[in-house]
């Protein structure tokens, strides 16, 4: 599994830019906003997954993987996962050409970002378990070609949404808010919510990883404009798991590199600690985990880009494996950095915190393994 020349060049460009902003002891929001602007304007990362007709570059899952891995290495708090992956994929999966033409060009250029409000307090990110309920807003009734009754305001179908979504990535910072809601007929729809209206309350979530901004968004009879016919949440979840697995693999690679470098300069008993065989064995195990995480994530991204029928299961496996790989590698990073590993004198703790917060996002490793087991057992 190798990157093409163009994909390798993309990695070089993103890494070269991010290396100018080394991982600090805590997030630097002003600097990282500047990084995101440069990533969008100079490299076009926000539009990678967006087709050319909607203002993007028409790339695919592997190119997104390349960027997410580099962002994982640097722990940059960019809205790539929330806006350029989850929200963008939700719009594309809706099949609503008019909504895509209206919203995606601005997301592709990075002038706007979007947040997808989906899951309940359980944080399962299950397609059948969504945070909001939607009912048609009473107005002038119109029947669509498929016979569904809509209520029109200013020529558009509007609904009233109620509920509370948790773990919304960059929910307070995004300029476009998309909500997933269940309708009375058993379907799940995607809705655009005008943020400048009453009935919307939002609050920041307290997180282990302070570089990952999560929000709780509450809607009380908030007016939403429906996008498409039904939300393609399976497709959104697959894209999110692929991207997050790449971020986790990139973070594991960076944690390993920093640990090896430290072991060469930390002197104990008159020798670099990297010369001790016991620590060499531990770093060899870290290397195996980091390399295998990168391989499984890239393989899953390539399968999705090629339209493999089991791409969703591969994405679930990649997310589960990479999450646990980073948990182990980052824990070893803490131990092998000795007393400074879990202090504000060194950023090692940030990789450890990312490993635990990301493991819970978009479904836990155990939940993804259960999904895979269900398919394997039923298929058998």
FIMARMAR-576826 format. One record per residue (C-alpha): residue number from 1; residue in one letter; y, z, x. Coordinates in steps of 0.2 Angstrom, whole numbers, plus 5000, padded with zeros to 4 digits. Example, Ala and Ser with C-alpha at 12.3 -4.5 7.8 and 13.67 -1.06 7.14 Angstrom:
i 1, aa A, py 4978, pz 5039, px 5062 $
i 2, aa S, py 4995, pz 5036, px 5068 $
REM end
This chain:
i 1, aa X, py 5000, pz 5000, px 5000 $
i 2, aa X, py 5015, pz 4994, px 5009 $
i 3, aa X, py 5033, pz 4991, px 5004 $
i 4, aa X, py 5040, pz 4973, px 5004 $
i 5, aa X, py 5054, pz 4969, px 5016 $
i 6, aa X, py 5067, pz 4970, px 5002 $
i 7, aa X, py 5060, pz 4987, px 4997 $
i 8, aa X, py 5060, pz 4994, px 5015 $
i 9, aa X, py 5078, pz 4988, px 5017 $
i 10, aa X, py 5083, pz 4997, px 5001 $
i 11, aa X, py 5075, pz 5013, px 5008 $
i 12, aa X, py 5084, pz 5011, px 5024 $
i 13, aa X, py 5101, pz 5008, px 5015 $
i 14, aa X, py 5099, pz 5023, px 5004 $
i 15, aa X, py 5093, pz 5034, px 5018 $
i 16, aa X, py 5107, pz 5029, px 5030 $
i 17, aa X, py 5120, pz 5034, px 5017 $
i 18, aa X, py 5111, pz 5050, px 5012 $
i 19, aa X, py 5109, pz 5056, px 5030 $
i 20, aa X, py 5128, pz 5057, px 5031 $
i 21, aa X, py 5127, pz 5071, px 5019 $
i 22, aa X, py 5113, pz 5083, px 5026 $
i 23, aa X, py 5105, pz 5096, px 5015 $
i 24, aa X, py 5116, pz 5112, px 5014 $
i 25, aa X, py 5113, pz 5130, px 5010 $
i 26, aa X, py 5118, pz 5126, px 4992 $
i 27, aa X, py 5124, pz 5111, px 4982 $
i 28, aa X, py 5141, pz 5104, px 4986 $
i 29, aa X, py 5146, pz 5096, px 4969 $
i 30, aa X, py 5161, pz 5087, px 4975 $
i 31, aa X, py 5152, pz 5079, px 4989 $
i 32, aa X, py 5137, pz 5074, px 4979 $
i 33, aa X, py 5148, pz 5066, px 4965 $
i 34, aa X, py 5155, pz 5055, px 4979 $
i 35, aa X, py 5137, pz 5051, px 4985 $
i 36, aa X, py 5132, pz 5046, px 4968 $
i 37, aa X, py 5148, pz 5034, px 4967 $
i 38, aa X, py 5143, pz 5027, px 4983 $
i 39, aa X, py 5125, pz 5024, px 4979 $
i 40, aa X, py 5130, pz 5015, px 4963 $
i 41, aa X, py 5144, pz 5005, px 4970 $
i 42, aa X, py 5137, pz 5000, px 4987 $
i 43, aa X, py 5118, pz 5000, px 4983 $
i 44, aa X, py 5117, pz 4998, px 4964 $
i 45, aa X, py 5104, pz 5012, px 4962 $
i 46, aa X, py 5109, pz 5016, px 4944 $
i 47, aa X, py 5105, pz 4998, px 4938 $
i 48, aa X, py 5088, pz 4996, px 4947 $
i 49, aa X, py 5077, pz 4998, px 4931 $
i 50, aa X, py 5090, pz 4988, px 4920 $
i 51, aa X, py 5087, pz 4969, px 4917 $
i 52, aa X, py 5100, pz 4957, px 4923 $
i 53, aa X, py 5105, pz 4952, px 4906 $
i 54, aa X, py 5111, pz 4970, px 4903 $
i 55, aa X, py 5120, pz 4971, px 4919 $
i 56, aa X, py 5107, pz 4978, px 4931 $
i 57, aa X, py 5097, pz 4971, px 4945 $
i 58, aa X, py 5080, pz 4968, px 4936 $
i 59, aa X, py 5070, pz 4978, px 4949 $
i 60, aa X, py 5055, pz 4989, px 4944 $
i 61, aa X, py 5046, pz 5005, px 4946 $
i 62, aa X, py 5043, pz 5003, px 4965 $
i 63, aa X, py 5062, pz 5001, px 4969 $
i 64, aa X, py 5065, pz 5017, px 4958 $
i 65, aa X, py 5052, pz 5026, px 4968 $
i 66, aa X, py 5060, pz 5021, px 4984 $
i 67, aa X, py 5077, pz 5028, px 4979 $
i 68, aa X, py 5070, pz 5044, px 4971 $
i 69, aa X, py 5060, pz 5048, px 4986 $
i 70, aa X, py 5075, pz 5047, px 4997 $
i 71, aa X, py 5085, pz 5058, px 4984 $
i 72, aa X, py 5070, pz 5071, px 4985 $
i 73, aa X, py 5072, pz 5071, px 5004 $
i 74, aa X, py 5090, pz 5076, px 5003 $
i 75, aa X, py 5090, pz 5086, px 4987 $
i 76, aa X, py 5105, pz 5077, px 4981 $
i 77, aa X, py 5110, pz 5083, px 4964 $
i 78, aa X, py 5112, pz 5065, px 4957 $
i 79, aa X, py 5110, pz 5060, px 4939 $
i 80, aa X, py 5097, pz 5047, px 4944 $
i 81, aa X, py 5082, pz 5055, px 4935 $
i 82, aa X, py 5091, pz 5059, px 4919 $
i 83, aa X, py 5103, pz 5044, px 4917 $
i 84, aa X, py 5096, pz 5030, px 4927 $
i 85, aa X, py 5077, pz 5033, px 4922 $
i 86, aa X, py 5075, pz 5044, px 4906 $
i 87, aa X, py 5090, pz 5038, px 4896 $
i 88, aa X, py 5089, pz 5020, px 4902 $
i 89, aa X, py 5071, pz 5019, px 4899 $
i 90, aa X, py 5073, pz 5026, px 4881 $
i 91, aa X, py 5086, pz 5012, px 4878 $
i 92, aa X, py 5075, pz 4999, px 4884 $
i 93, aa X, py 5060, pz 5005, px 4875 $
i 94, aa X, py 5070, pz 5005, px 4859 $
i 95, aa X, py 5071, pz 4986, px 4859 $
i 96, aa X, py 5088, pz 4987, px 4851 $
i 97, aa X, py 5097, pz 4972, px 4860 $
i 98, aa X, py 5114, pz 4976, px 4853 $
i 99, aa X, py 5113, pz 4994, px 4859 $
i 100, aa X, py 5107, pz 4989, px 4876 $
i 101, aa X, py 5121, pz 4976, px 4878 $
i 102, aa X, py 5134, pz 4990, px 4873 $
i 103, aa X, py 5128, pz 5004, px 4884 $
i 104, aa X, py 5117, pz 4998, px 4898 $
i 105, aa X, py 5130, pz 4988, px 4908 $
i 106, aa X, py 5141, pz 5004, px 4910 $
i 107, aa X, py 5126, pz 5014, px 4915 $
i 108, aa X, py 5120, pz 5001, px 4927 $
i 109, aa X, py 5137, pz 5001, px 4936 $
i 110, aa X, py 5138, pz 5020, px 4936 $
i 111, aa X, py 5154, pz 5022, px 4927 $
i 112, aa X, py 5145, pz 5032, px 4914 $
i 113, aa X, py 5130, pz 5042, px 4914 $
i 114, aa X, py 5118, pz 5047, px 4899 $
i 115, aa X, py 5108, pz 5062, px 4894 $
i 116, aa X, py 5092, pz 5061, px 4884 $
i 117, aa X, py 5089, pz 5077, px 4873 $
i 118, aa X, py 5071, pz 5077, px 4869 $
i 119, aa X, py 5060, pz 5093, px 4870 $
i 120, aa X, py 5059, pz 5110, px 4862 $
i 121, aa X, py 5060, pz 5127, px 4871 $
i 122, aa X, py 5041, pz 5124, px 4875 $
i 123, aa X, py 5046, pz 5111, px 4887 $
i 124, aa X, py 5031, pz 5100, px 4884 $
i 125, aa X, py 5040, pz 5084, px 4883 $
i 126, aa X, py 5026, pz 5078, px 4871 $
i 127, aa X, py 5030, pz 5062, px 4861 $
i 128, aa X, py 5024, pz 5071, px 4845 $
i 129, aa X, py 5035, pz 5087, px 4848 $
i 130, aa X, py 5054, pz 5083, px 4848 $
i 131, aa X, py 5069, pz 5094, px 4846 $
i 132, aa X, py 5078, pz 5087, px 4832 $
i 133, aa X, py 5076, pz 5082, px 4813 $
i 134, aa X, py 5086, pz 5068, px 4806 $
i 135, aa X, py 5090, pz 5063, px 4788 $
i 136, aa X, py 5100, pz 5049, px 4782 $
i 137, aa X, py 5119, pz 5053, px 4779 $
i 138, aa X, py 5123, pz 5050, px 4761 $
i 139, aa X, py 5135, pz 5035, px 4759 $
i 140, aa X, py 5132, pz 5017, px 4753 $
i 141, aa X, py 5114, pz 5013, px 4753 $
i 142, aa X, py 5107, pz 4997, px 4761 $
i 143, aa X, py 5089, pz 4991, px 4763 $
i 144, aa X, py 5084, pz 4983, px 4779 $
i 145, aa X, py 5072, pz 4969, px 4781 $
i 146, aa X, py 5058, pz 4980, px 4783 $
i 147, aa X, py 5062, pz 4989, px 4767 $
i 148, aa X, py 5068, pz 5005, px 4775 $
i 149, aa X, py 5083, pz 5013, px 4766 $
i 150, aa X, py 5098, pz 5016, px 4777 $
i 151, aa X, py 5115, pz 5024, px 4773 $
i 152, aa X, py 5130, pz 5014, px 4780 $
i 153, aa X, py 5146, pz 5020, px 4787 $
i 154, aa X, py 5158, pz 5007, px 4795 $
i 155, aa X, py 5143, pz 4995, px 4794 $
i 156, aa X, py 5131, pz 5005, px 4804 $
i 157, aa X, py 5116, pz 5016, px 4800 $
i 158, aa X, py 5120, pz 5034, px 4802 $
i 159, aa X, py 5109, pz 5050, px 4801 $
i 160, aa X, py 5112, pz 5069, px 4801 $
i 161, aa X, py 5103, pz 5078, px 4815 $
i 162, aa X, py 5099, pz 5096, px 4817 $
i 163, aa X, py 5090, pz 5106, px 4830 $
i 164, aa X, py 5090, pz 5112, px 4848 $
i 165, aa X, py 5085, pz 5103, px 4863 $
i 166, aa X, py 5081, pz 5111, px 4880 $
i 167, aa X, py 5080, pz 5106, px 4898 $
i 168, aa X, py 5092, pz 5092, px 4895 $
i 169, aa X, py 5096, pz 5084, px 4912 $
i 170, aa X, py 5114, pz 5084, px 4916 $
i 171, aa X, py 5117, pz 5087, px 4898 $
i 172, aa X, py 5135, pz 5094, px 4900 $
i 173, aa X, py 5141, pz 5081, px 4912 $
i 174, aa X, py 5134, pz 5065, px 4904 $
i 175, aa X, py 5146, pz 5054, px 4894 $
i 176, aa X, py 5133, pz 5047, px 4883 $
i 177, aa X, py 5121, pz 5058, px 4873 $
i 178, aa X, py 5105, pz 5051, px 4866 $
i 179, aa X, py 5094, pz 5062, px 4855 $
i 180, aa X, py 5076, pz 5060, px 4849 $
i 181, aa X, py 5073, pz 5066, px 4832 $
i 182, aa X, py 5059, pz 5066, px 4819 $
i 183, aa X, py 5062, pz 5057, px 4802 $
i 184, aa X, py 5054, pz 5062, px 4786 $
i 185, aa X, py 5042, pz 5047, px 4786 $
i 186, aa X, py 5033, pz 5053, px 4802 $
i 187, aa X, py 5041, pz 5042, px 4814 $
i 188, aa X, py 5052, pz 5047, px 4829 $
i 189, aa X, py 5069, pz 5039, px 4832 $
i 190, aa X, py 5082, pz 5037, px 4845 $
i 191, aa X, py 5100, pz 5041, px 4841 $
i 192, aa X, py 5116, pz 5040, px 4849 $
i 193, aa X, py 5127, pz 5055, px 4846 $
i 194, aa X, py 5146, pz 5054, px 4847 $
i 195, aa X, py 5151, pz 5069, px 4858 $
i 196, aa X, py 5168, pz 5071, px 4850 $
i 197, aa X, py 5163, pz 5078, px 4834 $
i 198, aa X, py 5160, pz 5095, px 4827 $
i 199, aa X, py 5142, pz 5101, px 4825 $
i 200, aa X, py 5138, pz 5099, px 4844 $
i 201, aa X, py 5136, pz 5115, px 4855 $
i 202, aa X, py 5130, pz 5115, px 4873 $
i 203, aa X, py 5127, pz 5128, px 4886 $
i 204, aa X, py 5121, pz 5127, px 4904 $
i 205, aa X, py 5103, pz 5134, px 4907 $
i 206, aa X, py 5100, pz 5146, px 4921 $
i 207, aa X, py 5088, pz 5138, px 4933 $
i 208, aa X, py 5079, pz 5143, px 4949 $
i 209, aa X, py 5084, pz 5127, px 4957 $
i 210, aa X, py 5103, pz 5127, px 4956 $
i 211, aa X, py 5104, pz 5108, px 4961 $
i 212, aa X, py 5095, pz 5103, px 4945 $
i 213, aa X, py 5108, pz 5105, px 4931 $
i 214, aa X, py 5099, pz 5108, px 4914 $
i 215, aa X, py 5107, pz 5111, px 4897 $
i 216, aa X, py 5103, pz 5117, px 4880 $
i 217, aa X, py 5111, pz 5106, px 4866 $
i 218, aa X, py 5112, pz 5111, px 4848 $
i 219, aa X, py 5116, pz 5099, px 4834 $
i 220, aa X, py 5121, pz 5105, px 4817 $
i 221, aa X, py 5123, pz 5091, px 4805 $
i 222, aa X, py 5129, pz 5080, px 4819 $
i 223, aa X, py 5131, pz 5062, px 4815 $
i 224, aa X, py 5120, pz 5050, px 4825 $
i 225, aa X, py 5118, pz 5031, px 4825 $
i 226, aa X, py 5100, pz 5025, px 4825 $
i 227, aa X, py 5095, pz 5014, px 4840 $
i 228, aa X, py 5080, pz 5003, px 4837 $
i 229, aa X, py 5066, pz 5007, px 4825 $
i 230, aa X, py 5055, pz 5020, px 4835 $
i 231, aa X, py 5058, pz 5029, px 4851 $
i 232, aa X, py 5045, pz 5023, px 4864 $
i 233, aa X, py 5043, pz 5041, px 4871 $
i 234, aa X, py 5026, pz 5037, px 4880 $
i 235, aa X, py 5035, pz 5024, px 4890 $
i 236, aa X, py 5049, pz 5035, px 4894 $
i 237, aa X, py 5037, pz 5049, px 4899 $
i 238, aa X, py 5028, pz 5037, px 4911 $
i 239, aa X, py 5044, pz 5031, px 4919 $
i 240, aa X, py 5050, pz 5049, px 4921 $
i 241, aa X, py 5034, pz 5055, px 4929 $
i 242, aa X, py 5034, pz 5041, px 4941 $
i 243, aa X, py 5051, pz 5045, px 4947 $
i 244, aa X, py 5049, pz 5063, px 4948 $
i 245, aa X, py 5033, pz 5061, px 4958 $
i 246, aa X, py 5042, pz 5051, px 4970 $
i 247, aa X, py 5056, pz 5064, px 4972 $
i 248, aa X, py 5043, pz 5077, px 4975 $
i 249, aa X, py 5034, pz 5067, px 4988 $
i 250, aa X, py 5050, pz 5064, px 4997 $
i 251, aa X, py 5054, pz 5082, px 4997 $
i 252, aa X, py 5037, pz 5086, px 5004 $
i 253, aa X, py 5040, pz 5073, px 5018 $
i 254, aa X, py 5057, pz 5081, px 5022 $
i 255, aa X, py 5050, pz 5099, px 5022 $
i 256, aa X, py 5036, pz 5094, px 5034 $
i 257, aa X, py 5048, pz 5085, px 5046 $
i 258, aa X, py 5059, pz 5100, px 5047 $
i 259, aa X, py 5045, pz 5112, px 5049 $
i 260, aa X, py 5038, pz 5102, px 5064 $
i 261, aa X, py 5055, pz 5100, px 5072 $
i 262, aa X, py 5057, pz 5119, px 5070 $
i 263, aa X, py 5040, pz 5123, px 5078 $
i 264, aa X, py 5046, pz 5114, px 5094 $
i 265, aa X, py 5061, pz 5124, px 5097 $
i 266, aa X, py 5056, pz 5141, px 5090 $
i 267, aa X, py 5050, pz 5151, px 5105 $
i 268, aa X, py 5038, pz 5166, px 5104 $
i 269, aa X, py 5028, pz 5174, px 5118 $
i 270, aa X, py 5037, pz 5162, px 5129 $
i 271, aa X, py 5030, pz 5146, px 5121 $
i 272, aa X, py 5036, pz 5135, px 5106 $
i 273, aa X, py 5026, pz 5141, px 5091 $
i 274, aa X, py 5021, pz 5123, px 5088 $
i 275, aa X, py 5009, pz 5125, px 5103 $
i 276, aa X, py 4998, pz 5138, px 5094 $
i 277, aa X, py 4983, pz 5130, px 5087 $
i 278, aa X, py 4983, pz 5140, px 5071 $
i 279, aa X, py 5000, pz 5134, px 5067 $
i 280, aa X, py 4995, pz 5116, px 5071 $
i 281, aa X, py 4981, pz 5117, px 5059 $
i 282, aa X, py 4993, pz 5123, px 5045 $
i 283, aa X, py 5005, pz 5109, px 5049 $
i 284, aa X, py 4991, pz 5096, px 5049 $
i 285, aa X, py 4986, pz 5102, px 5032 $
i 286, aa X, py 5005, pz 5100, px 5027 $
i 287, aa X, py 5004, pz 5082, px 5034 $
i 288, aa X, py 4989, pz 5077, px 5024 $
i 289, aa X, py 4997, pz 5084, px 5008 $
i 290, aa X, py 5014, pz 5075, px 5011 $
i 291, aa X, py 5006, pz 5058, px 5015 $
i 292, aa X, py 4993, pz 5059, px 5001 $
i 293, aa X, py 5008, pz 5063, px 4989 $
i 294, aa X, py 5018, pz 5048, px 4995 $
i 295, aa X, py 5002, pz 5037, px 4993 $
i 296, aa X, py 4998, pz 5042, px 4975 $
i 297, aa X, py 5016, pz 5041, px 4969 $
i 298, aa X, py 5018, pz 5024, px 4977 $
i 299, aa X, py 5001, pz 5018, px 4970 $
i 300, aa X, py 5006, pz 5024, px 4952 $
i 301, aa X, py 5023, pz 5015, px 4953 $
i 302, aa X, py 5015, pz 4999, px 4959 $
i 303, aa X, py 5002, pz 5000, px 4945 $
i 304, aa X, py 5016, pz 5002, px 4932 $
i 305, aa X, py 5026, pz 4987, px 4940 $
i 306, aa X, py 5010, pz 4976, px 4938 $
i 307, aa X, py 5007, pz 4982, px 4920 $
i 308, aa X, py 4991, pz 4990, px 4923 $
i 309, aa X, py 4983, pz 4997, px 4907 $
i 310, aa X, py 4980, pz 5014, px 4914 $
i 311, aa X, py 4998, pz 5016, px 4922 $
i 312, aa X, py 5002, pz 5030, px 4910 $
i 313, aa X, py 4987, pz 5040, px 4917 $
i 314, aa X, py 4991, pz 5036, px 4935 $
i 315, aa X, py 5009, pz 5042, px 4932 $
i 316, aa X, py 5002, pz 5059, px 4925 $
i 317, aa X, py 4990, pz 5061, px 4940 $
i 318, aa X, py 5004, pz 5057, px 4952 $
i 319, aa X, py 5016, pz 5070, px 4944 $
i 320, aa X, py 5003, pz 5083, px 4944 $
i 321, aa X, py 4997, pz 5080, px 4962 $
i 322, aa X, py 5014, pz 5078, px 4969 $
i 323, aa X, py 5021, pz 5094, px 4961 $
i 324, aa X, py 5007, pz 5105, px 4968 $
i 325, aa X, py 5008, pz 5096, px 4985 $
i 326, aa X, py 5026, pz 5101, px 4987 $
i 327, aa X, py 5023, pz 5119, px 4981 $
i 328, aa X, py 5010, pz 5121, px 4995 $
i 329, aa X, py 5021, pz 5112, px 5008 $
i 330, aa X, py 5037, pz 5121, px 5004 $
i 331, aa X, py 5028, pz 5138, px 5004 $
i 332, aa X, py 5021, pz 5134, px 5021 $
i 333, aa X, py 5039, pz 5129, px 5026 $
i 334, aa X, py 5045, pz 5146, px 5021 $
i 335, aa X, py 5031, pz 5155, px 5031 $
i 336, aa X, py 5033, pz 5144, px 5047 $
i 337, aa X, py 5051, pz 5146, px 5047 $
i 338, aa X, py 5048, pz 5165, px 5048 $
i 339, aa X, py 5062, pz 5177, px 5043 $
i 340, aa X, py 5075, pz 5164, px 5040 $
i 341, aa X, py 5064, pz 5154, px 5028 $
i 342, aa X, py 5070, pz 5163, px 5012 $
i 343, aa X, py 5088, pz 5167, px 5016 $
i 344, aa X, py 5105, pz 5159, px 5014 $
i 345, aa X, py 5104, pz 5155, px 5033 $
i 346, aa X, py 5093, pz 5140, px 5031 $
i 347, aa X, py 5090, pz 5127, px 5017 $
i 348, aa X, py 5071, pz 5129, px 5017 $
i 349, aa X, py 5072, pz 5140, px 5001 $
i 350, aa X, py 5079, pz 5125, px 4992 $
i 351, aa X, py 5064, pz 5115, px 4994 $
i 352, aa X, py 5053, pz 5129, px 4988 $
i 353, aa X, py 5064, pz 5131, px 4973 $
i 354, aa X, py 5064, pz 5112, px 4969 $
i 355, aa X, py 5045, pz 5113, px 4970 $
i 356, aa X, py 5044, pz 5126, px 4956 $
i 357, aa X, py 5057, pz 5119, px 4945 $
i 358, aa X, py 5051, pz 5101, px 4946 $
i 359, aa X, py 5033, pz 5106, px 4942 $
i 360, aa X, py 5038, pz 5112, px 4925 $
i 361, aa X, py 5049, pz 5097, px 4921 $
i 362, aa X, py 5042, pz 5083, px 4911 $
i 363, aa X, py 5026, pz 5093, px 4908 $
i 364, aa X, py 5016, pz 5105, px 4920 $
i 365, aa X, py 5002, pz 5099, px 4931 $
i 366, aa X, py 4990, pz 5108, px 4920 $
i 367, aa X, py 4996, pz 5098, px 4905 $
i 368, aa X, py 4995, pz 5082, px 4914 $
i 369, aa X, py 4977, pz 5085, px 4920 $
i 370, aa X, py 4972, pz 5090, px 4902 $
i 371, aa X, py 4979, pz 5073, px 4896 $
i 372, aa X, py 4969, pz 5064, px 4909 $
i 373, aa X, py 4953, pz 5074, px 4905 $
i 374, aa X, py 4955, pz 5070, px 4886 $
i 375, aa X, py 4955, pz 5051, px 4890 $
i 376, aa X, py 4941, pz 5052, px 4902 $
i 377, aa X, py 4930, pz 5063, px 4891 $
i 378, aa X, py 4934, pz 5052, px 4875 $
i 379, aa X, py 4931, pz 5036, px 4885 $
i 380, aa X, py 4915, pz 5042, px 4892 $
REM end
